[in-house]
Amino acid sequence: MENQTAKQTILIVDDNPENIFFLGEILKNIYNVKAATNGKEALKIIWKETPPDLVLMDVVMPEMSGFEVCRLLKQRSSSQSIPVIFVTSLDEHLDEAKGFEVGGVDYIAKPFQPSTVLARVKTHLTLYDQNRILEEKVVERTQSLFESTKELNDTQDVTIFALATLAEYRDNDTGTHIMRTQRYIKILATHMMTLPKYKDQLSPEIIELLYKSAPMHDIGKVGVPDQILLKPGKLKHDEFETMKKHTIFGLEVITKSEQTLGVDPKTSFLRFAREIAYTHQEKWDGSGYPQGLAGEDIPLSGRMMAIADVYDALISKRIYKPAVSHISTIKIIKNGRGQHFDPDMVDAFLEVAESFREVALRFTEDPDERMALEAS
């Protein structure tokens, strides 16, 4: 004899006990059968007990029609996937389209033909099982994909952090500088994303990559000798020429990292880091380095980094210079519009300059820098 616990359960909902009896006789040898004589009782069984695998629902019932019961159970996630077959008399003039609209899957007409009832029930239970298996597989694959994506993102974050930390070990000024500049980039890019010209070039995903990549703008300083990198005074011409190579060194470090990781440079998560490290010293008028690029030939990421890098360099105290006030820094950047800086970048910066100052204040402990930032 078949194990009762293995049987699927059919709920019969009908206000006529004779119909419940006839359907029960047809189904009881193959399925577990439950019954309800009205809509409220049916919903109580479906929602408060172990839900059935299929419902045979009379359409015309007092107080609550079968259509209304079906509509209600389809509104809950716990019961919306249960197939509902409507039961109707041949002489009843019903809107069958409404039955399908509220979520029914089929109709069975009275008087009942056992073979028809069994065939319809079997068909929809099979479909129900197949859909349930498919949904479980989708959930499993989605979870697997989520875990794989998270693992990939974690790997990317560790790679970027490790590379950025290389520069921090060489340059005592880099620690708070990289924390501030990555936040400047995010503020600037988020504002620019609202502008029609840049809405197709910037997205939340790209901005997040820019944020993560910004700390590597000076990664190439690992290749600059200490006597130049840490020199307290002004650099001589030949020393400055060596310092300028940090952009080339940065490109080389990131390119070699991509090769080691075996990633395509066109789609690599390090592509923005590569652009920023190599082009953040380029100038809008073509007088920058290392390539002397001009205008929009400079990647967008490099043009944004130029603003962030210069702002932070000016408001920061160094051995060879005092901190410049926030107000004076704004004037310097504004005066560089169309020469050092992309005019669009400057205009955007002026809109969010106060947010830059808030970031700088949050990430400085130097009293002179704080005083310069707070000065009106």
Helices and strands as residue ranges (DSSP letters): G 4-6, E 9-13, H 17-27, E 32-36, H 39-48, E 54-58, H 66-73, E 84-89, H 96-101, E 106-110, H 114-170, H 174-192, G 196-198, H 204-213, G 214-216, G 219-223, H 226-229, H 237-244, H 246-261, H 271-279, G 295-297, H 300-315, H 326-335, H 343-362, H 367-374
